[in-house]
Amino acid sequence: MKQAIRALFVALTVVAALAPPAAAQEAVKIGVIQPLSGPVAASGNYVRMGAEIGRDWINAKGGVLGRKVELLIEDNKSDPKEAATAAEKLIVRDKVPVIVGAWGSSMTLAAMPKLEEYGVPMVVETSSAATITKRGNPWIFRISPPSEMEALGLEQYVDKLGVKKVDFLAVNTDWGRGSIQAFGDMLKKKGAEVGAAEFMEQSATDMSAQLTKIKGTGGDTLFLTTAVEQITLVLKQSQEQRLTRKVVTTGGSSSPSQLIKQAGAAAEGTYHIVFFMPWFPEAMPDGKLAKAFVDEWTKRGHPFEGLTEGFRGHDGIATIVEAVKIAGKDEAKAIQQALWKVSFTGVNGPIKFEKDGPAGKESGQSKPSIFIVQIKDGKVALPDFLAKK
């Protein structure tokens, strides 16, 4: 009898030795698809940096479900086809149960059929084309504002901005086309006259032809929708052509601090719609969290101008971890269902999903905080009509 008990004890000891300790349990995998190379690589890398801060903060607090969070990061090379390939690779090869992506609207739209095919949810952190949530993909949950929501956020300031006749210059993508439609509709409703609508390819570096057409309309305001690198070129070329217009950038991807560095005097007086104000973190919905994020970003030596994009990566990862916590497991279907129950405050503000799109196939859309800032005397400031007297 004693021998049998001893043998059982030895067997149990061996099993215990072979079993992985809780700390060594397999990590909770999160796929990340961003443009880490190509024309909009600066923005994609800032989002990656923010996602890494989110992961590290969560892991420092013990992870989720007692397990570490691991990011599997894929480069979509600023190309829609590559975004679809990256999604499939993450799902099939890496077995990720959830993804954050894919920065540009065209990239996100290209990846979406893969999510539906394999039944894996994606938190959309940047893309703003309306079609993303209107198309009828129940695996999509967006924390960034669609262009219509952004336009509504700006509507209250149109009179104060003194917009009477507006022209548009946008990148020739789903994002750019959707932005012209949304802001055009809102401005017409406000009684403004809409003039020229010009497009530029994502890789274009000479916009003089478009600016010449815009110069001939006699408008007072130019709405500009593209990534920060192209905005810099447009502002410099506008200055060379002596194009005098109020400029408003949309999409929150302009990084005003970067524009000050890159465009100098050409950026003076321009207005920018943003979703995070790192210059005034205390003015954000959770000032303490916003300040901690700015401090951590700075401590890591990341460029300050990347903060207006980087916060998206943090909020995307935080949203997913919240859903995994609610689901109690890291399975795709369980995470998808749990995302509907998520309710917390990220760096941007409250994150909670409402249904958007055709009945029975709705996507999730959160209502982000939207702000407007201005470049004044070479610094980012609140516009006069918002600054406290």
C-alpha positions in Angstrom: 0.0 0.0 0.0 2.8 2.3 1.0 4.6 1.5 -2.3 1.4 2.4 -4.3 1.0 5.7 -2.5 4.7 6.5 -3.0 4.4 5.6 -6.7 1.3 7.8 -7.0 3.1 10.7 -5.3 6.1 10.4 -7.7 3.8 10.3 -10.7 2.0 13.4 -9.5 5.3 15.2 -8.8 6.4 14.4 -12.4 3.1 15.7 -13.8 3.4 18.9 -11.8 7.0 19.4 -12.9 5.9 19.0 -16.6 2.9 21.3 -16.3 3.7 24.9 -17.3 3.5 27.4 -14.4 0.8 30.0 -14.7 3.4 32.7 -15.6 4.6 30.5 -18.5 1.1 30.0 -19.9 0.8 30.8 -23.6 0.4 34.6 -24.2 -2.8 36.1 -25.4 -2.0 37.0 -29.1 -3.2 40.2 -30.7 -2.5 40.8 -34.4 -1.5 44.4 -35.5 -1.6 45.5 -39.1 -0.1 48.9 -39.9 1.8 50.7 -42.7 5.3 50.3 -41.4 6.8 51.1 -44.8 5.5 53.0 -47.9 4.1 56.6 -48.2 2.3 56.6 -44.8 4.9 54.7 -42.8 5.4 57.5 -40.2 1.8 57.2 -39.1 1.8 53.4 -39.0 4.9 53.3 -36.9 3.5 55.8 -34.4 0.4 53.6 -34.0 2.8 50.6 -33.4 4.7 52.5 -30.7 1.4 53.3 -29.0 0.3 49.7 -29.2 3.6 48.6 -27.6 3.0 51.0 -24.7 -0.5 49.5 -24.2 0.9 46.0 -24.2 3.7 46.9 -21.8 1.4 48.7 -19.3 -1.0 45.8 -19.3 1.7 43.2 -18.9 3.2 45.2 -16.0 -0.1 44.9 -14.2 -0.2 41.1 -14.7 -1.5 40.8 -18.2 -5.1 39.6 -18.9 -6.6 36.4 -17.5 -3.2 35.9 -15.7 -1.4 35.7 -19.1 0.9 38.1 -20.9 -0.2 40.0 -24.0 1.8 39.4 -27.2 1.6 41.6 -30.3 2.2 40.0 -33.7 2.9 42.9 -36.0 2.5 42.9 -39.8 3.5 45.6 -42.3 0.8 46.3 -44.9 3.3 48.5 -46.8 0.7 51.2 -47.3 -1.0 48.9 -49.8 -4.5 47.4 -49.7 -3.5 44.1 -51.2 -0.7 43.7 -48.6 -3.3 44.5 -45.9 -5.5 41.6 -47.0 -2.4 39.3 -47.1 -1.3 40.4 -43.6 -4.8 39.7 -42.2 -4.8 36.1 -43.6 -1.3 35.5 -42.5 -2.1 36.5 -38.9 -5.3 34.5 -38.8 -4.1 31.3 -40.6 -0.4 31.1 -39.7 -0.3 32.8 -36.3 -3.8 31.9 -35.1 -4.6 35.3 -33.7 -8.1 35.6 -32.3 -8.3 39.4 -32.8 -6.6 42.2 -34.8 -6.0 46.0 -34.6 -5.7 47.7 -38.0 -5.2 48.7 -40.6 -4.6 52.6 -40.5 -5.9 53.6 -44.0 -9.5 53.1 -45.0 -8.6 51.4 -48.3 -6.3 49.0 -46.3 -9.0 48.2 -43.8 -11.6 47.7 -46.4 -9.3 45.2 -48.2 -8.7 43.2 -45.0 -12.4 43.1 -44.1 -13.5 40.1 -46.3 -10.7 38.0 -44.6 -12.2 38.8 -41.2 -15.6 37.7 -42.3 -14.2 34.6 -44.0 -12.4 33.3 -41.0 -14.6 34.9 -38.2 -12.1 37.1 -36.5 -12.9 40.5 -35.1 -10.8 43.7 -35.8 -10.7 46.9 -33.8 -10.2 49.7 -36.4 -8.1 52.4 -34.8 -7.7 55.1 -37.5 -9.7 54.5 -40.7 -12.6 57.0 -41.3 -14.4 55.9 -44.5 -18.2 55.5 -43.8 -18.3 52.3 -45.8 -16.2 50.5 -43.1 -19.2 50.2 -40.7 -22.0 50.6 -43.2 -21.0 47.6 -45.4 -22.4 45.0 -43.0 -19.4 43.2 -41.4 -20.2 42.1 -37.9 -16.4 41.5 -37.1 -15.6 45.3 -37.3 -15.4 47.5 -34.3 -14.2 51.1 -34.9 -12.9 53.4 -32.2 -12.0 56.2 -34.7 -14.6 58.6 -36.0 -16.0 58.2 -39.5 -15.7 61.4 -41.6 -19.4 62.1 -41.0 -18.9 62.1 -37.2 -15.8 64.2 -37.6 -17.7 66.7 -39.8 -20.5 66.9 -37.1 -17.8 67.6 -34.5 -16.6 70.6 -36.5 -20.0 71.9 -37.4 -20.3 73.9 -34.3 -17.2 75.9 -35.2 -17.9 76.6 -38.9 -19.4 80.1 -38.2 -16.5 81.0 -35.9 -14.0 79.9 -38.5 -15.8 82.2 -41.0 -16.1 79.6 -43.7 -18.0 81.1 -46.7 -16.6 79.3 -49.8 -14.7 76.1 -49.4 -12.4 74.0 -51.7 -11.2 70.5 -51.1 -7.9 68.7 -51.7 -7.8 65.1 -50.7 -5.8 61.9 -51.2 -7.4 59.7 -53.8 -8.4 56.9 -51.4 -11.6 55.8 -49.7 -10.6 58.0 -46.8 -10.1 61.1 -49.0 -13.2 60.6 -51.1 -15.4 60.0 -48.0 -14.0 63.0 -46.3 -14.9 65.4 -49.2 -18.4 63.9 -49.2 -19.0 64.2 -45.5 -17.5 67.7 -45.0 -19.1 69.0 -48.2 -22.5 67.9 -47.1 -22.1 69.5 -43.6 -20.8 72.8 -45.0 -23.6 73.1 -47.6 -26.1 72.5 -44.8 -24.4 75.3 -42.9 -24.8 77.6 -46.0 -21.2 77.6 -47.2 -20.6 77.4 -51.0 -18.5 74.4 -52.2 -16.0 75.1 -54.9 -13.3 72.7 -56.3 -12.8 69.1 -55.2 -9.3 68.0 -56.2 -7.5 64.7 -55.6 -3.9 63.6 -55.4 -2.4 60.1 -55.4 -1.0 58.9 -52.1 2.6 58.9 -53.4 2.3 62.3 -55.3 4.9 65.0 -54.4 3.9 67.8 -56.8 0.4 69.2 -56.2 0.9 72.5 -58.1 -1.7 71.7 -60.8 -4.4 71.1 -58.2 -3.4 74.2 -56.2 -3.5 76.3 -59.4 -7.2 75.2 -60.0 -8.0 75.9 -56.3 -6.4 79.3 -56.5 -8.8 80.3 -59.3 -12.0 79.6 -57.4 -11.9 82.6 -55.1 -12.7 80.5 -52.0 -11.7 81.5 -48.5 -11.0 78.0 -46.9 -9.2 74.8 -48.0 -10.1 71.5 -46.4 -7.1 69.2 -46.7 -7.3 65.4 -46.2 -4.1 63.3 -46.4 -1.2 62.1 -44.2 1.3 64.5 -42.6 4.0 64.0 -45.2 1.8 65.2 -48.0 0.2 67.9 -46.0 3.7 69.4 -45.5 4.2 69.4 -49.3 0.8 71.0 -49.9 1.4 73.8 -47.4 4.9 74.6 -48.8 3.6 74.6 -52.4 0.6 76.7 -51.4 3.1 79.3 -49.9 5.1 79.2 -53.1 2.0 79.9 -55.2 0.9 82.6 -52.7 -2.4 80.8 -52.1 -4.1 82.6 -49.3 -6.6 80.4 -47.7 -7.7 79.3 -44.2 -6.5 75.6 -44.1 -8.3 72.9 -42.1 -6.9 69.4 -42.0 -9.2 66.5 -41.3 -8.8 62.9 -40.1 -6.6 63.7 -37.1 -3.5 62.5 -38.9 -1.8 65.8 -39.5 0.4 65.9 -36.4 0.6 69.7 -36.0 3.9 69.5 -34.1 5.4 67.6 -37.1 4.0 70.2 -39.5 5.7 73.0 -37.5 9.0 71.1 -37.8 8.6 70.2 -41.5 6.6 73.1 -43.0 7.8 76.0 -40.8 6.1 79.3 -41.7 3.9 77.6 -44.3 2.0 75.9 -41.5 1.3 79.2 -39.6 -2.4 79.9 -38.9 -3.6 76.5 -40.1 -6.4 74.6 -38.2 -6.3 70.9 -37.5 -8.9 68.4 -36.3 -7.3 66.1 -33.8 -8.5 63.3 -31.5 -5.8 63.7 -28.9 -4.2 66.9 -27.5 -0.8 66.0 -26.1 0.0 69.7 -25.8 -2.8 70.0 -23.2 -3.2 66.4 -21.8 -5.1 67.8 -18.7 -7.9 68.9 -21.1 -8.5 65.3 -22.2 -11.5 63.3 -20.7 -9.0 61.4 -18.4 -6.3 63.9 -17.9 -4.3 61.6 -15.6 -4.2 58.8 -18.2 -3.4 61.3 -21.0 -0.5 62.8 -19.0 0.9 59.3 -18.2 0.8 58.3 -21.9 2.6 61.5 -22.9 5.2 60.9 -20.2 5.7 57.3 -21.2 6.0 58.2 -24.8 8.6 60.8 -24.0 10.5 58.5 -21.7 10.9 56.0 -24.6 12.4 58.7 -26.8 9.6 58.6 -29.3 9.1 61.9 -31.3 6.5 64.1 -29.7 4.9 64.7 -33.1 3.8 61.1 -33.2 1.5 61.4 -30.2 -1.5 62.4 -32.2 -1.3 59.0 -33.9 0.3 56.9 -31.2 -2.6 57.1 -28.8 -4.7 55.1 -31.3 -2.4 52.1 -30.8 -2.8 52.2 -27.1 -6.6 52.6 -27.2 -6.9 49.7 -29.7 -4.9 47.3 -27.5 -6.7 48.5 -24.4 -10.1 47.9 -26.1 -9.2 44.4 -27.0 -7.8 43.5 -23.6 -11.0 44.8 -22.0 -13.0 42.5 -24.3 -10.8 39.5 -23.5 -11.3 40.2 -19.8 -15.1 40.3 -20.3 -15.1 37.2 -22.5 -13.0 35.2 -20.0 -11.1 33.6 -22.9 -9.1 34.5 -26.0 -11.4 33.0 -28.7 -12.5 35.0 -31.7 -16.3 34.6 -31.3 -16.2 35.2 -27.6 -14.1 38.4 -28.1 -16.5 39.6 -30.8 -19.5 39.2 -28.5 -17.6 40.8 -25.6 -16.6 43.9 -27.6 -20.3 44.9 -27.5 -20.1 45.0 -23.7 -16.9 47.1 -23.6 -17.2 50.4 -21.7 -14.1 52.2 -20.4 -12.1 55.4 -20.9 -9.0 55.4 -23.1 -6.6 58.1 -24.0 -9.1 59.6 -26.5 -12.0 59.3 -24.1 -15.0 56.9 -23.5 -15.0 53.8 -25.7 -18.3 52.0 -26.1 -19.8 50.5 -29.3 -23.1 51.2 -30.9 -24.6 49.3 -33.8 -24.0 50.7 -37.3 -24.8 49.1 -40.7 -27.5 46.7 -42.0 -29.7 44.9 -39.5 -28.3 41.5 -38.4 -24.8 42.3 -39.8 -24.0 45.5 -37.8 -20.5 46.7 -37.1 -19.6 48.4 -33.9 -18.9 52.2 -33.8 -17.7 54.2 -30.8 -18.2 57.9 -30.5 -14.7 59.4 -30.1 -13.8 62.8 -28.6 -13.0 65.4 -31.4 -11.0 68.6 -30.9 -9.7 71.5 -33.1 -6.3 73.2 -32.6 -4.4 75.9 -34.5 -0.8 76.6 -35.2 0.0 80.1 -33.9 3.4 81.8 -33.5 5.0 78.4 -34.4 3.2 76.6 -31.6 0.1 74.5 -31.2 -2.6 76.4 -29.5 -6.4 76.3 -28.9 -8.1 78.6 -31.5 -9.1 82.1 -30.1 -12.8 81.0 -30.1 -11.9 78.1 -27.8 -9.1 79.6 -25.6 -10.2 80.5 -22.1 -10.4 84.3 -21.6 
